[in-house]
């Protein structure tokens, strides 16, 4: 709970800030009480008796509430997105007190990622990897079916894009790093990824 002291000290020094609380449902009740005071009064008193003003901060809280619940059928007059929002709000109400929720300006519900979304994210991640390697003097290319492979290998409506990030790291980045180290005497300048017999193949030249 004394971790709040670190927060107040940082805000005291930099009063204009964006504060992110990730997975707020896992927070200790004492932290929730401090947050409620910040949202209510715009300030809290630290352990030294100094008032710290939060009026110039933007507070963002994330939660996975409701994401583990299975989607049911959509009733008349309700879209899937509306149903997801209703489910998320109900789940939030199970661990956030009404007085807390009433002080939150906006609740934004993100829709589940589908395979098309994953394909777009896979392309972005491969582009970022390509640019990172270019900065190191390495030219990276890949066949189009590599993106399809990554999507099929990592798609998860529950865990989102984290699975995709892990798959790229394990099956591409780690393999590339090992090949670059093994080819130390003959430096690698080009790397190409392809799918052969249902497996991801990385070749260094």
LUMVOZA-804765 format. One line per 8 residues: their letters; for each residue x, y, z of N, C-alpha, C, CB. Coordinates in nm, 2 decimals, m for minus. Glycine has a CB too. Example, Ala and Ser with C-alpha at 12.3 -4.5 7.8 and 13.67 -1.06 7.14 Angstrom:
# LUMVOZA-804765
AS) 1.32/m0.57/0.78/1.23/m0.45/0.78/1.32/m0.33/0.78/1.13/m0.45/0.90 | 1.28/m0.22/0.71/1.37/m0.11/0.71/1.29/0.00/0.79/1.41/m0.06/0.57
This chain:
# LUMVOZA-804765
XXXXXXXX) 0.08/m0.12/0.00/0.00/0.00/0.00/0.09/0.13/0.00/m0.09/0.00/0.12 | 0.20/0.12/0.06/0.29/0.23/0.06/0.35/0.27/m0.07/0.41/0.21/0.16 | 0.32/0.18/m0.17/0.36/0.21/m0.31/0.29/0.34/m0.36/0.32/0.09/m0.41 | 0.18/0.38/m0.29/0.11/0.50/m0.33/0.21/0.62/m0.31/m0.01/0.52/m0.25 | 0.30/0.60/m0.22/0.40/0.71/m0.19/0.48/0.74/m0.32/0.49/0.68/m0.08 | 0.51/0.64/m0.39/0.59/0.65/m0.52/0.51/0.73/m0.62/0.63/0.52/m0.58 | 0.38/0.70/m0.62/0.29/0.77/m0.71/0.28/0.92/m0.68/0.15/0.71/m0.71 | 0.25/0.95/m0.55/0.24/1.09/m0.51/0.36/1.17/m0.53/0.19/1.10/m0.36
XXXXXXXX) 0.48/1.11/m0.51/0.61/1.18/m0.53/0.63/1.22/m0.68/0.72/1.10/m0.48 | 0.59/1.12/m0.77/0.61/1.15/m0.91/0.51/1.25/m0.96/0.58/1.02/m0.99 | 0.39/1.25/m0.91/0.29/1.35/m0.95/0.32/1.49/m0.89/0.15/1.31/m0.91 | 0.38/1.49/m0.77/0.42/1.62/m0.71/0.53/1.68/m0.79/0.47/1.59/m0.56 | 0.62/1.60/m0.85/0.72/1.66/m0.94/0.68/1.69/m1.08/0.84/1.56/m0.94 | 0.59/1.60/m1.13/0.54/1.62/m1.27/0.38/1.61/m1.26/0.59/1.51/m1.36 | 0.32/1.73/m1.23/0.17/1.73/m1.21/0.09/1.70/m1.34/0.13/1.86/m1.15 | 0.15/1.72/m1.45/0.08/1.70/m1.58/0.12/1.56/m1.63/0.11/1.81/m1.69
XXXXXXXX) 0.03/1.46/m1.61/0.07/1.32/m1.64/m0.05/1.24/m1.68/0.14/1.26/m1.52 | m0.02/1.13/m1.75/m0.12/1.02/m1.77/m0.08/0.91/m1.68/m0.12/0.98/m1.93 | m0.17/0.86/m1.60/m0.15/0.75/m1.51/m0.23/0.63/m1.55/m0.19/0.79/m1.36 | m0.15/0.52/m1.57/m0.22/0.39/m1.61/m0.22/0.29/m1.50/m0.14/0.34/m1.74 | m0.34/0.24/m1.47/m0.35/0.13/m1.38/m0.40/0.01/m1.46/m0.45/0.16/m1.26 | m0.30/m0.09/m1.48/m0.33/m0.20/m1.56/m0.40/m0.31/m1.48/m0.21/m0.26/m1.63 | m0.50/m0.37/m1.53/m0.58/m0.48/m1.47/m0.62/m0.44/m1.33/m0.50/m0.61/m1.46 | m0.71/m0.33/m1.32/m0.75/m0.27/m1.20/m0.82/m0.37/m1.11/m0.84/m0.15/m1.23
XXXXXXXX) m0.88/m0.47/m1.16/m0.95/m0.57/m1.08/m0.86/m0.65/m0.98/m1.03/m0.67/m1.17 | m0.73/m0.64/m1.01/m0.64/m0.71/m0.92/m0.58/m0.62/m0.81/m0.52/m0.77/m1.00 | m0.62/m0.49/m0.81/m0.57/m0.40/m0.71/m0.62/m0.43/m0.57/m0.61/m0.25/m0.75 | m0.53/m0.40/m0.47/m0.57/m0.41/m0.33/m0.68/m0.32/m0.29/m0.44/m0.39/m0.24 | m0.77/m0.35/m0.20/m0.88/m0.26/m0.16/m0.83/m0.13/m0.12/m0.96/m0.33/m0.05 | m0.72/m0.12/m0.05/m0.66/0.01/m0.01/m0.63/0.10/m0.12/m0.54/m0.01/0.08 | m0.58/0.04/m0.23/m0.54/0.11/m0.35/m0.67/0.17/m0.41/m0.47/0.03/m0.45 | m0.78/0.09/m0.41/m0.90/0.13/m0.47/m0.96/0.25/m0.39/m1.00/0.02/m0.47
XXXXXXXX) m0.94/0.25/m0.25/m0.98/0.36/m0.17/m0.91/0.49/m0.20/m0.97/0.32/m0.02 | m0.78/0.47/m0.23/m0.70/0.59/m0.26/m0.74/0.64/m0.40/m0.55/0.55/m0.27 | m0.77/0.55/m0.49/m0.82/0.60/m0.62/m0.95/0.67/m0.61/m0.83/0.48/m0.72 | m1.04/0.61/m0.53/m1.17/0.68/m0.51/m1.15/0.82/m0.46/m1.26/0.59/m0.41 | m1.06/0.84/m0.36/m1.04/0.97/m0.31/m0.98/1.06/m0.42/m0.94/0.96/m0.19 | m0.89/1.01/m0.50/m0.84/1.09/m0.61/m0.95/1.14/m0.71/m0.73/1.02/m0.69 | m1.04/1.04/m0.74/m1.15/1.07/m0.84/m1.25/1.16/m0.77/m1.21/0.94/m0.88 | m1.26/1.15/m0.64/m1.36/1.23/m0.57/m1.31/1.37/m0.54/m1.41/1.17/m0.44
XXXXXXXX) m1.20/1.38/m0.48/m1.14/1.51/m0.44/m1.04/1.58/m0.53/m1.08/1.50/m0.30 | m0.98/1.49/m0.62/m0.88/1.55/m0.70/m0.74/1.56/m0.63/m0.92/1.68/m0.76 | m0.73/1.51/m0.51/m0.61/1.52/m0.44/m0.60/1.42/m0.33/m0.59/1.67/m0.38 | m0.48/1.39/m0.28/m0.47/1.30/m0.16/m0.35/1.36/m0.08/m0.44/1.15/m0.21 | m0.35/1.31/0.04/m0.24/1.36/0.13/m0.14/1.24/0.15/m0.30/1.40/0.27 | m0.01/1.28/0.12/0.09/1.17/0.13/0.13/1.14/0.28/0.21/1.21/0.05 | 0.23/1.05/0.29/0.27/1.01/0.43/0.34/1.12/0.51/0.36/0.89/0.42 | 0.38/1.23/0.44/0.44/1.34/0.50/0.34/1.46/0.53/0.56/1.40/0.42
XXXXXXXX) 0.22/1.43/0.51/0.11/1.53/0.53/0.10/1.63/0.42/0.15/1.60/0.66 | 0.16/1.61/0.31/0.15/1.71/0.20/0.04/1.67/0.11/0.29/1.72/0.12 | m0.04/1.77/0.06/m0.15/1.74/m0.03/m0.09/1.74/m0.17/m0.26/1.85/m0.02 | m0.12/1.64/m0.24/m0.08/1.62/m0.38/m0.20/1.63/m0.47/0.00/1.49/m0.40 | m0.19/1.73/m0.57/m0.30/1.76/m0.66/m0.30/1.67/m0.78/m0.30/1.91/m0.69 | m0.41/1.61/m0.82/m0.42/1.53/m0.93/m0.51/1.59/m1.04/m0.47/1.39/m0.90 | m0.55/1.71/m1.03/m0.64/1.78/m1.12/m0.59/1.79/m1.26/m0.68/1.91/m1.07 | m0.46/1.78/m1.28/m0.40/1.79/m1.41/m0.35/1.66/m1.47/m0.28/1.89/m1.41
XXXXXXXX) m0.41/1.55/m1.41/m0.37/1.42/m1.46/m0.49/1.35/m1.53/m0.33/1.33/m1.34 | m0.46/1.26/m1.62/m0.56/1.18/m1.68/m0.53/1.03/m1.63/m0.55/1.18/m1.84 | m0.64/0.98/m1.57/m0.62/0.84/m1.51/m0.69/0.74/m1.61/m0.68/0.84/m1.37 | m0.61/0.64/m1.65/m0.67/0.54/m1.73/m0.65/0.40/m1.66/m0.59/0.53/m1.87 | m0.76/0.33/m1.65/m0.76/0.20/m1.59/m0.80/0.09/m1.69/m0.86/0.20/m1.47 | m0.73/m0.02/m1.69/m0.77/m0.13/m1.78/m0.82/m0.24/m1.70/m0.65/m0.17/m1.87 | m0.90/m0.33/m1.76/m0.96/m0.44/m1.70/m0.99/m0.55/m1.80/m1.08/m0.40/m1.61 | m0.98/m0.67/m1.76/m1.02/m0.79/m1.85/m1.16/m0.84/m1.80/m0.92/m0.90/m1.84
XXXXXXXX) m1.23/m0.76/m1.72/m1.36/m0.80/m1.67/m1.46/m0.84/m1.78/m1.42/m0.69/m1.58 | m1.51/m0.95/m1.77/m1.61/m1.00/m1.87/m1.55/m1.07/m1.99/m1.69/m0.88/m1.91 | m1.42/m1.06/m2.01/m1.36/m1.12/m2.13/m1.36/m1.27/m2.13/m1.22/m1.06/m2.15 | m1.36/m1.33/m2.00/m1.36/m1.47/m1.99/m1.50/m1.53/m2.01/m1.30/m1.51/m1.86 | m1.60/m1.45/m2.02/m1.73/m1.51/m2.03/m1.77/m1.54/m2.17/m1.84/m1.41/m1.97 | m1.83/m1.65/m2.19/m1.87/m1.69/m2.33/m1.98/m1.61/m2.39/m1.91/m1.84/m2.33 | m1.96/m1.58/m2.52/m2.07/m1.50/m2.58/m2.19/m1.59/m2.61/m2.01/m1.45/m2.72 | m2.30/m1.53/m2.58/m2.43/m1.60/m2.60/m2.49/m1.56/m2.73/m2.53/m1.58/m2.49
XXXXXXXX) m2.61/m1.59/m2.76/m2.68/m1.55/m2.88/m2.72/m1.40/m2.86/m2.80/m1.64/m2.91 | m2.73/m1.33/m2.97/m2.77/m1.19/m2.97/m2.92/m1.18/m2.98/m2.70/m1.11/m3.08 | m2.98/m1.11/m2.88/m3.12/m1.09/m2.89/m3.17/m0.99/m2.99/m3.18/m1.05/m2.75 | m3.30/m0.98/m3.01/m3.35/m0.88/m3.10/m3.32/m0.74/m3.06/m3.51/m0.90/m3.12 | m3.27/m0.66/m3.15/m3.24/m0.52/m3.12/m3.11/m0.50/m3.05/m3.35/m0.47/m3.03 | m3.03/m0.61/m3.04/m2.90/m0.59/m2.98/m2.79/m0.65/m3.07/m2.89/m0.67/m2.84 | m2.68/m0.57/m3.09/m2.57/m0.61/m3.17/m2.47/m0.69/m3.08/m2.50/m0.49/m3.24 | m2.38/m0.76/m3.14/m2.28/m0.83/m3.06/m2.20/m0.73/m2.98/m2.18/m0.91/m3.15
XXXXXXXX) m2.16/m0.61/m3.03/m2.09/m0.51/m2.96/m2.17/m0.46/m2.84/m2.05/m0.39/m3.05 | m2.30/m0.44/m2.85/m2.38/m0.39/m2.74/m2.38/m0.50/m2.63/m2.52/m0.36/m2.79 | m2.40/m0.62/m2.68/m2.40/m0.73/m2.58/m2.27/m0.74/m2.50/m2.43/m0.87/m2.65 | m2.15/m0.72/m2.58/m2.02/m0.73/m2.51/m2.01/m0.62/m2.41/m1.91/m0.72/m2.61 | m2.06/m0.50/m2.44/m2.06/m0.39/m2.35/m2.14/m0.41/m2.22/m2.10/m0.26/m2.41 | m2.26/m0.47/m2.24/m2.35/m0.50/m2.13/m2.28/m0.60/m2.04/m2.48/m0.55/m2.18 | m2.21/m0.70/m2.10/m2.14/m0.80/m2.02/m2.03/m0.74/m1.95/m2.09/m0.92/m2.12 | m1.95/m0.65/m2.01/m1.84/m0.59/m1.94/m1.88/m0.50/m1.83/m1.76/m0.51/m2.04
XXXXXXXX) m1.99/m0.43/m1.85/m2.04/m0.34/m1.74/m2.09/m0.42/m1.62/m2.15/m0.25/m1.79 | m2.15/m0.53/m1.65/m2.20/m0.62/m1.54/m2.08/m0.67/m1.46/m2.29/m0.73/m1.60 | m1.98/m0.71/m1.53/m1.86/m0.77/m1.47/m1.78/m0.66/m1.39/m1.76/m0.83/m1.58 | m1.78/m0.54/m1.44/m1.71/m0.43/m1.37/m1.79/m0.41/m1.24/m1.71/m0.30/m1.45 | m1.92/m0.41/m1.24/m2.00/m0.39/m1.12/m1.98/m0.49/m1.01/m2.14/m0.39/m1.16 | m1.92/m0.61/m1.05/m1.90/m0.71/m0.95/m1.78/m0.68/m0.86/m1.88/m0.84/m1.02 | m1.68/m0.60/m0.90/m1.57/m0.57/m0.82/m1.55/m0.42/m0.80/m1.44/m0.63/m0.88 | m1.62/m0.33/m0.87/m1.61/m0.19/m0.85/m1.74/m0.14/m0.78/m1.58/m0.11/m0.98
XXXXXXXX) m1.72/m0.07/m0.67/m1.84/m0.01/m0.60/m1.91/0.09/m0.69/m1.80/0.05/m0.47 | m2.04/0.10/m0.68/m2.12/0.20/m0.76/m2.06/0.34/m0.75/m2.26/0.20/m0.72 | m2.02/0.38/m0.63/m1.97/0.52/m0.61/m1.84/0.54/m0.69/m1.95/0.55/m0.46 | m1.76/0.43/m0.71/m1.64/0.43/m0.79/m1.67/0.45/m0.94/m1.55/0.31/m0.77 | m1.76/0.36/m0.99/m1.80/0.36/m1.13/m1.86/0.50/m1.16/m1.89/0.25/m1.16 | m1.94/0.56/m1.07/m2.00/0.68/m1.10/m1.91/0.80/m1.12/m2.10/0.72/m0.99 | m1.78/0.78/m1.07/m1.68/0.89/m1.08/m1.59/0.87/m1.20/m1.60/0.89/m0.96 | m1.62/0.76/m1.28/m1.54/0.74/m1.40/m1.61/0.81/m1.52/m1.52/0.58/m1.43
XXXXXXXX) m1.54/0.89/m1.59/m1.60/0.97/m1.69/m1.64/0.89/m1.81/m1.50/1.08/m1.74 | m1.57/0.79/m1.85/m1.60/0.71/m1.97/m1.55/0.57/m1.96/m1.54/0.78/m2.09 | m1.63/0.47/m1.99/m1.59/0.33/m2.00/m1.59/0.29/m2.15/m1.69/0.24/m1.91 | m1.48/0.25/m2.19/m1.46/0.21/m2.33/m1.44/0.06/m2.34/m1.34/0.29/m2.40 | m1.53/0.00/m2.41/m1.52/m0.15/m2.43/m1.46/m0.18/m2.57/m1.66/m0.22/m2.41 | m1.36/m0.27/m2.56/m1.29/m0.31/m2.69/m1.35/m0.44/m2.73/m1.14/m0.32/m2.67 | m1.38/m0.45/m2.86/m1.43/m0.57/m2.92/m1.32/m0.68/m2.93/m1.50/m0.55/m3.05 | m1.36/m0.80/m2.93/m1.27/m0.91/m2.94/m1.20/m0.90/m3.08/m1.34/m1.05/m2.93
XXXXXXXX) m1.07/m0.94/m3.08/m1.00/m0.94/m3.21/m1.04/m1.07/m3.29/m0.85/m0.94/m3.19 | m1.07/m1.05/m3.42/m1.10/m1.17/m3.50/m0.97/m1.20/m3.59/m1.22/m1.14/m3.59 | m0.98/m1.30/m3.67/m0.86/m1.34/m3.75/m0.82/m1.24/m3.84/m0.89/m1.47/m3.82 | m0.91/m1.16/m3.90/m0.88/m1.05/m3.99/m0.79/m0.95/m3.92/m1.00/m0.99/m4.05 | m0.84/m0.91/m3.79/m0.76/m0.82/m3.71/m0.62/m0.87/m3.68/m0.83/m0.79/m3.58 | m0.61/m1.00/m3.65/m0.48/m1.07/m3.63/m0.39/m1.06/m3.75/m0.50/m1.21/m3.59 | m0.45/m1.08/m3.87/m0.37/m1.07/m3.99/m0.31/m0.93/m4.00/m0.45/m1.11/m4.11 | m0.38/m0.83/m3.97/m0.34/m0.69/m3.98/m0.23/m0.66/m3.88/m0.45/m0.59/m3.96
XXXXXXXX) m0.24/m0.72/m3.76/m0.15/m0.70/m3.65/m0.02/m0.77/m3.69/m0.20/m0.75/m3.52 | m0.03/m0.89/m3.74/0.09/m0.97/m3.78/0.17/m0.90/m3.88/0.04/m1.11/m3.84 | 0.10/m0.83/m3.98/0.17/m0.76/m4.08/0.25/m0.64/m4.02/0.07/m0.71/m4.19 | 0.18/m0.57/m3.93/0.25/m0.46/m3.86/0.37/m0.50/m3.78/0.15/m0.39/m3.77 | 0.36/m0.61/m3.71/0.47/m0.66/m3.63/0.58/m0.71/m3.72/0.42/m0.78/m3.54 | 0.56/m0.77/m3.83/0.66/m0.81/m3.92/0.73/m0.69/m3.98/0.61/m0.90/m4.03 | 0.65/m0.58/m4.01/0.71/m0.46/m4.07/0.80/m0.40/m3.96/0.60/m0.36/m4.10 | 0.76/m0.40/m3.84/0.84/m0.34/m3.73/0.97/m0.42/m3.71/0.77/m0.34/m3.60
XXXXXXXX) 0.96/m0.55/m3.72/1.08/m0.64/m3.72/1.17/m0.61/m3.83/1.04/m0.79/m3.71 | 1.12/m0.59/m3.95/1.19/m0.56/m4.07/1.27/m0.43/m4.05/1.10/m0.55/m4.19 | 1.21/m0.33/m4.00/1.27/m0.20/m3.98/1.38/m0.21/m3.88/1.17/m0.09/m3.94 | 1.35/m0.29/m3.77/1.45/m0.30/m3.66/1.58/m0.37/m3.72/1.39/m0.38/m3.55 | 1.56/m0.47/m3.80/1.67/m0.54/m3.86/1.75/m0.46/m3.96/1.62/m0.67/m3.93 | 1.67/m0.37/m4.04/1.73/m0.28/m4.14/1.83/m0.19/m4.07/1.63/m0.20/m4.21 | 1.79/m0.15/m3.94/1.88/m0.06/m3.87/2.01/m0.13/m3.83/1.81/m0.01/m3.74 | 2.01/m0.26/m3.83/2.13/m0.34/m3.79/2.20/m0.39/m3.92/2.09/m0.46/m3.70
XXXXXXXX) 2.16/m0.34/m4.04/2.22/m0.38/m4.16/2.18/m0.51/m4.21/2.37/m0.38/m4.14 | 2.06/m0.56/m4.17/2.00/m0.69/m4.22/1.88/m0.67/m4.30/1.98/m0.78/m4.10 | 1.87/m0.74/m4.41/1.75/m0.72/m4.50/1.66/m0.84/m4.47/1.79/m0.71/m4.65 | 1.54/m0.82/m4.42/1.45/m0.93/m4.39/1.33/m0.93/m4.48/1.40/m0.91/m4.24 | 1.30/m1.04/m4.54/1.18/m1.06/m4.63/1.10/m1.18/m4.59/1.22/m1.07/m4.78 | 0.98/m1.19/m4.63/0.90/m1.31/m4.59/0.79/m1.33/m4.70/0.83/m1.29/m4.45 | 0.76/m1.46/m4.72/0.65/m1.50/m4.81/0.51/m1.46/m4.75/0.65/m1.65/m4.84 | 0.42/m1.44/m4.83/0.28/m1.39/m4.78/0.22/m1.49/m4.69/0.19/m1.37/m4.90
XXXXXXXX) 0.24/m1.62/m4.72/0.18/m1.72/m4.63/0.24/m1.73/m4.49/0.19/m1.86/m4.70 | 0.35/m1.66/m4.47/0.40/m1.65/m4.33/0.30/m1.58/m4.24/0.54/m1.57/m4.33 | 0.24/m1.48/m4.29/0.14/m1.41/m4.21/0.02/m1.50/m4.17/0.09/m1.28/m4.28 | m0.02/m1.58/m4.27/m0.13/m1.67/m4.25/m0.09/m1.78/m4.15/m0.17/m1.75/m4.38 | 0.03/m1.82/m4.15/0.08/m1.92/m4.06/0.08/m1.87/m3.92/0.23/m1.96/m4.09 | 0.13/m1.74/m3.90/0.13/m1.68/m3.77/m0.01/m1.66/m3.71/0.20/m1.54/m3.78 | m0.10/m1.63/m3.79/m0.24/m1.61/m3.75/m0.30/m1.74/m3.70/m0.33/m1.55/m3.86 | m0.28/m1.85/m3.78/m0.34/m1.98/m3.74/m0.27/m2.03/m3.62/m0.32/m2.08/m3.86
XXXXXXXX) m0.14/m2.00/m3.61/m0.06/m2.06/m3.49/m0.10/m1.99/m3.36/0.09/m2.05/m3.52 | m0.13/m1.86/m3.37/m0.14/m1.78/m3.25/m0.28/m1.73/m3.22/m0.05/m1.67/m3.25 | m0.38/m1.74/m3.31/m0.51/m1.68/m3.29/m0.57/m1.73/m3.16/m0.60/m1.70/m3.41 | m0.62/m1.63/m3.08/m0.69/m1.66/m2.95/m0.78/m1.54/m2.92/m0.59/m1.69/m2.84 | m0.91/m1.57/m2.92/m1.00/m1.46/m2.88/m0.99/m1.42/m2.74/m1.15/m1.51/m2.91 | m0.94/m1.52/m2.66/m0.92/m1.49/m2.51/m0.80/m1.41/m2.48/m0.92/m1.62/m2.44 | m0.68/m1.45/m2.53/m0.56/m1.39/m2.50/m0.51/m1.28/m2.59/m0.45/m1.49/m2.49 | m0.58/m1.26/m2.70/m0.55/m1.14/m2.78/m0.42/m1.15/m2.85/m0.56/m1.02/m2.70
XXXXXXXX) m0.36/m1.04/m2.88/m0.24/m1.03/m2.96/m0.11/m1.07/m2.89/m0.22/m0.89/m3.01 | m0.12/m1.10/m2.76/0.00/m1.14/m2.68/0.05/m1.27/m2.74/m0.03/m1.15/m2.53 | m0.04/m1.36/m2.77/0.00/m1.49/m2.83/0.08/m1.47/m2.96/m0.12/m1.58/m2.86 | 0.03/m1.37/m3.04/0.10/m1.34/m3.17/0.24/m1.29/m3.14/0.02/m1.24/m3.25 | 0.26/m1.20/m3.04/0.39/m1.15/m3.01/0.48/m1.26/m2.97/0.37/m1.04/m2.90 | 0.43/m1.35/m2.89/0.51/m1.46/m2.84/0.55/m1.56/m2.95/0.44/m1.54/m2.73 | 0.46/m1.58/m3.04/0.49/m1.67/m3.16/0.60/m1.61/m3.25/0.36/m1.70/m3.24 | 0.59/m1.48/m3.27/0.69/m1.42/m3.36/0.83/m1.42/m3.29/0.65/m1.27/m3.39
XXXXXXXX) 0.83/m1.40/m3.16/0.95/m1.40/m3.09/1.02/m1.54/m3.09/0.93/m1.35/m2.94 | 0.93/m1.64/m3.06/0.99/m1.78/m3.05/1.03/m1.83/m3.19/0.88/m1.87/m2.99 | 0.94/m1.82/m3.29/0.96/m1.89/m3.41/1.04/m1.80/m3.52/0.83/m1.93/m3.47 | 1.05/m1.67/m3.49/1.12/m1.59/m3.59/1.25/m1.52/m3.52/1.03/m1.48/m3.64 | 1.22/m1.44/m3.42/1.33/m1.36/m3.36/1.44/m1.45/m3.30/1.28/m1.27/m3.26 | 1.39/m1.55/m3.22/1.49/m1.64/m3.15/1.57/m1.72/m3.25/1.42/m1.73/m3.05 | 1.51/m1.77/m3.36/1.57/m1.84/m3.46/1.67/m1.76/m3.54/1.47/m1.91/m3.56 | 1.63/m1.63/m3.57/1.72/m1.54/m3.64/1.84/m1.51/m3.55/1.65/m1.41/m3.67
XXXXXXXX) 1.82/m1.48/m3.42/1.93/m1.45/m3.33/2.03/m1.57/m3.33/1.88/m1.42/m3.19 | 1.98/m1.69/m3.32/2.07/m1.81/m3.32/2.15/m1.82/m3.44/1.99/m1.94/m3.29 | 2.09/m1.80/m3.56/2.16/m1.81/m3.69/2.26/m1.70/m3.70/2.06/m1.80/m3.80 | 2.23/m1.58/m3.66/2.33/m1.47/m3.66/2.45/m1.50/m3.58/2.26/m1.33/m3.62 | 2.43/m1.55/m3.46/2.54/m1.59/m3.37/2.62/m1.70/m3.43/2.49/m1.63/m3.23 | 2.56/m1.80/m3.49/2.63/m1.91/m3.55/2.71/m1.87/m3.67/2.53/m2.02/m3.58 | 2.67/m1.76/m3.73/2.73/m1.72/m3.86/2.83/m1.60/m3.83/2.63/m1.68/m3.97 | 2.88/m1.59/m3.71/2.96/m1.48/m3.67/3.08/m1.45/m3.76/3.01/m1.50/m3.53
XXXXXXXX) 3.14/m1.56/m3.81/3.26/m1.54/m3.89/3.22/m1.50/m4.03/3.34/m1.68/m3.90 | 3.10/m1.53/m4.07/3.05/m1.49/m4.21/2.92/m1.41/m4.18/3.03/m1.61/m4.30 | 2.93/m1.29/m4.15/2.81/m1.21/m4.11/2.69/m1.22/m4.20/2.85/m1.06/m4.10 | 2.57/m1.24/m4.14/2.45/m1.25/m4.22/2.41/m1.11/m4.27/2.34/m1.31/m4.13 | 2.36/m1.10/m4.39/2.31/m0.98/m4.45/2.17/m0.99/m4.49/2.40/m0.94/m4.57 | 2.12/m1.11/m4.51/1.98/m1.12/m4.56/1.91/m1.24/m4.48/1.97/m1.15/m4.71 | 1.78/m1.22/m4.45/1.71/m1.32/m4.38/1.57/m1.34/m4.45/1.69/m1.29/m4.23 | 1.53/m1.46/m4.48/1.41/m1.48/m4.55/1.33/m1.59/m4.47/1.43/m1.53/m4.69
XXXXXXXX) 1.20/m1.56/m4.45/1.11/m1.65/m4.38/1.00/m1.71/m4.48/1.04/m1.59/m4.26 | 0.98/m1.84/m4.47/0.88/m1.90/m4.56/0.81/m2.01/m4.48/0.94/m1.96/m4.69 | 0.71/m2.07/m4.54/0.64/m2.18/m4.48/0.66/m2.30/m4.57/0.48/m2.15/m4.46 | 0.71/m2.41/m4.51/0.74/m2.53/m4.59/0.68/m2.65/m4.52/0.89/m2.55/m4.62 | 0.60/m2.73/m4.58/0.54/m2.85/m4.52/0.47/m2.81/m4.38/0.64/m2.96/m4.50 | 0.41/m2.70/m4.38/0.33/m2.66/m4.26/0.42/m2.60/m4.15/0.26/m2.77/m4.21 | 0.55/m2.58/m4.17/0.64/m2.53/m4.07/0.70/m2.40/m4.12/0.75/m2.63/m4.04 | 0.73/m2.31/m4.02/0.80/m2.18/m4.05/0.95/m2.21/m4.06/0.77/m2.08/m3.94
XXXXX) 1.00/m2.17/m4.18/1.15/m2.19/m4.20/1.21/m2.05/m4.22/1.17/m2.27/m4.33 | 1.33/m2.03/m4.15/1.40/m1.91/m4.15/1.54/m1.94/m4.21/1.42/m1.85/m4.01 | 1.57/m1.87/m4.32/1.70/m1.89/m4.38/1.78/m1.76/m4.38/1.69/m1.94/m4.53 | 1.91/m1.77/m4.34/2.00/m1.66/m4.34/2.10/m1.67/m4.44/2.07/m1.65/m4.20 | 2.13/m1.56/m4.51/2.23/m1.55/m4.62/2.34/m1.45/m4.59/2.16/m1.52/m4.75
